[in-house]
Amino acid sequence: MTIGIEEFVRRGIAAQDAADRAAGRPTAADLDRDYDIERLRARLQTELTAAIGAVTQAARTVAELSSNCVDDIEFSEADTGRDIAFFIDSARRSLVAARCQTPV
């Protein structure tokens, strides 16, 4: 009886996984999973850092709109500017906290 190459490979992988488990070594699937976790955590750190940068820039823009140079009345004299600045600062603090909590 002959088996197809796919079945042969599947059996070989299963045998290697069993040998790895018996020896206390991680299997190929374990290593793949660990790699995926590391890659996704790194991506999350990068995305959070970018979001913090964007929010920081938004805070600068609100400050510029509120400044004497630009003097956008909606931002300099109304609650709108203060509220937006508060929300942006809250978002920045939350993003920094999220980045600090993310395992690396």
C-alpha positions as CSV (number, residue, x, y, z in Angstrom):
1,M,0.0,0.0,0.0
2,T,1.3,3.4,-0.9
3,I,0.4,6.7,0.7
4,G,0.4,10.1,-0.9
5,I,3.1,12.6,-0.2
6,E,0.7,14.8,1.8
7,E,-0.1,11.9,4.2
8,F,3.6,11.1,4.4
9,V,4.4,14.7,5.4
10,R,1.5,14.9,7.8
11,R,2.6,11.7,9.6
12,G,6.2,13.0,9.7
13,I,5.1,16.3,11.3
14,A,2.9,14.4,13.8
15,A,5.9,12.2,14.7
16,Q,8.2,15.2,15.1
17,D,5.6,17.0,17.2
18,A,5.3,13.9,19.4
19,A,9.1,13.6,19.8
20,D,9.3,17.4,20.6
21,R,6.6,17.1,23.3
22,A,8.3,14.0,24.8
23,A,11.6,15.9,25.0
24,G,10.0,19.0,26.5
25,R,10.6,21.1,23.4
26,P,8.1,23.4,21.7
27,T,6.5,22.0,18.6
28,A,6.6,23.8,15.2
29,A,3.0,25.0,15.9
30,D,4.0,26.4,19.3
31,L,6.9,28.3,17.7
32,D,4.6,29.6,14.9
33,R,2.1,30.8,17.5
34,D,4.9,32.5,19.6
35,Y,6.2,34.2,16.4
36,D,2.7,35.5,15.6
37,I,2.2,36.8,19.1
38,E,5.6,38.7,19.0
39,R,4.8,40.1,15.6
40,L,1.3,41.3,16.6
41,R,2.5,42.8,19.9
42,A,5.2,44.7,18.1
43,R,2.7,46.0,15.5
44,L,0.4,47.1,18.4
45,Q,3.2,49.0,20.0
46,T,3.9,50.7,16.7
47,E,0.3,51.6,16.1
48,L,-0.2,52.9,19.7
49,T,3.0,55.0,19.3
50,A,1.7,56.4,16.0
51,A,-1.7,57.2,17.6
52,I,0.0,59.0,20.5
53,G,2.0,61.0,18.0
54,A,-1.2,61.9,16.1
55,V,-3.0,62.9,19.2
56,T,-0.1,65.0,20.4
57,Q,-0.1,66.8,17.0
58,A,-3.8,67.4,17.3
59,A,-3.2,69.0,20.8
60,R,-0.7,71.3,19.1
61,T,-3.2,72.3,16.5
62,V,-5.8,73.1,19.1
63,A,-3.3,75.2,20.9
64,E,-2.4,77.0,17.7
65,L,-6.1,77.7,17.0
66,S,-6.5,79.0,20.5
67,S,-3.4,81.2,20.3
68,N,-3.3,85.0,19.9
69,C,-1.8,84.5,16.4
70,V,-4.8,82.7,15.0
71,D,-7.4,83.5,17.6
72,D,-10.2,81.3,16.4
73,I,-13.0,82.5,18.6
74,E,-14.6,79.0,18.8
75,F,-11.3,77.7,20.3
76,S,-10.1,80.8,22.2
77,E,-13.2,82.1,23.8
78,A,-15.8,79.3,23.8
79,D,-15.9,76.1,25.8
80,T,-15.4,74.2,22.5
81,G,-11.6,74.6,22.5
82,R,-11.2,73.7,26.1
83,D,-13.5,70.7,25.7
84,I,-11.6,69.5,22.6
85,A,-8.3,70.0,24.3
86,F,-9.6,68.0,27.3
87,F,-10.8,65.1,25.2
88,I,-7.5,65.0,23.2
89,D,-5.5,65.0,26.4
90,S,-7.7,62.2,27.8
91,A,-7.2,60.2,24.7
92,R,-3.4,60.7,24.8
93,R,-3.3,59.6,28.5
94,S,-5.4,56.5,27.7
95,L,-3.2,55.6,24.7
96,V,0.0,56.0,26.8
97,A,-1.5,53.8,29.5
98,A,-2.5,51.2,26.9
99,R,1.0,51.2,25.4
100,C,2.5,50.8,28.9
101,Q,0.2,47.9,29.6
102,T,0.9,46.1,26.4
103,P,3.4,43.2,26.9
104,V,6.4,43.2,24.7
